[in-house]
Amino acid sequence: MLSNVVIMIIVIVACLSATALGAGIASHLAVHENQLPVYDFPHEQREYMQSIRRNYIETLLGGARRFSVQPPRQVMESVVRESM
């Protein structure tokens, strides 16, 4: 069984970490009216990064399709016949 001192230390550390996590989330989500955005990229750079992300996702999906298992032809034909 844990001693009282160890339990108090665990509780204090948990409270401090919860407070730090809450402060971090609140500061990240808070938007002040007079505050300028931290990152204000030009339109061309946003479009470029969007195309890079799109190509990355297409590459990931293409690789996933390559390893996906296709059902045998007989199974597909029986499913089609049963649905009609």
Secondary structure, 3 states (H helix, E strand, C coil): CCCHHHHHHHHHHHHHHHHHHHHHHHHHHCCCCCCCCCCCCCHHHHHHHHHHHHHHHHHHHHHHHHHCCCCCHHHHHHHHHHHC
